[in-house]
Amino acid sequence: MNSSCCCHAMRLARLHTNRIREWVFGKYTLEGGEGKKPLEVRVEAAMGLAEWHAGDTMEQVIASADAAMYHDKKKLTHA
């Protein structure tokens, strides 16, 4: 896979994760049931993207995605 193709794939992946954030993340109100107050909950999650490069092991790719997820998590907790 050439570098322009990888860059395009990562841009698309970022677009998809941003779309997930817009569609899913946020505040929701859950019905409390009979006689109970509604409960407001906030949904969010950290996501990490990684790209495979020739010669990378699966462990390296997963470690890269994991590091990206923890970086994203820090942004969420400091927002």
VOGU-3710 file (C-alpha; in Angstrom, 3 decimals, decimal comma):
1> mnsscccham> 0,000/0,000/0,000  1,526/3,345/-0,962  1,723/6,317/1,400  -0,960/8,386/-0,348  -3,366/5,466/-0,063  -2,532/5,061/3,661  -3,027/8,778/4,280  -6,385/8,629/2,524  -7,401/5,579/4,555  -6,470/7,321/7,823
11> rlarlhtnri> -8,423/10,440/6,809  -11,455/8,270/6,123  -11,017/6,458/9,440  -10,877/9,811/11,268  -14,021/10,946/9,457  -15,789/7,778/10,577  -14,698/8,157/14,207  -15,828/11,796/14,167  -19,176/10,688/12,780  -19,506/8,131/15,579
21> rewvfgkytl> -18,772/10,882/18,104  -21,496/13,096/16,606  -24,080/10,293/16,391  -23,519/8,496/19,674  -21,685/10,645/22,195  -23,656/13,065/24,304  -26,271/13,311/27,003  -29,264/10,996/27,049  -32,274/10,870/29,315  -33,439/7,413/30,349
31> eggegkkple> -36,939/6,870/31,574  -36,908/6,099/35,278  -39,880/3,796/35,281  -43,078/4,120/37,251  -42,678/6,600/40,081  -38,989/7,190/39,374  -37,294/10,269/38,012  -35,636/10,144/34,603  -31,908/9,538/34,709  -29,534/11,657/32,635
41> vrveaamgla> -26,440/9,820/31,406  -23,472/10,927/29,329  -22,051/8,601/26,681  -18,476/8,982/25,501  -15,529/6,730/24,755  -11,922/7,048/23,751  -10,946/5,707/20,332  -7,519/5,030/18,904  -6,562/4,645/15,273  -3,391/3,037/14,008
51> ewhagdtmeq> -2,072/2,218/10,601  -0,035/-0,763/9,603  3,304/-0,210/7,880  5,237/-2,900/6,048  7,291/-4,801/8,586  5,090/-3,903/11,563  3,950/-6,758/13,744  0,353/-7,033/14,905  1,569/-6,284/18,427  3,126/-3,001/17,213
61> viasadaamy> -0,070/-1,942/15,454  -2,183/-2,761/18,517  0,279/-0,901/20,773  0,032/2,133/18,475  -3,784/2,016/18,526  -3,713/1,597/22,305  -1,427/4,634/22,720  -3,725/6,670/20,461  -6,740/5,591/22,527  -5,095/6,686/25,780
71> hdkkkltha> -4,156/10,007/24,168  -7,815/10,442/23,158  -8,917/9,484/26,677  -6,717/12,216/28,184  -8,368/14,752/25,871  -11,817/13,594/27,033  -10,972/13,810/30,720  -9,441/17,288/30,342  -12,279/18,702/28,236
//
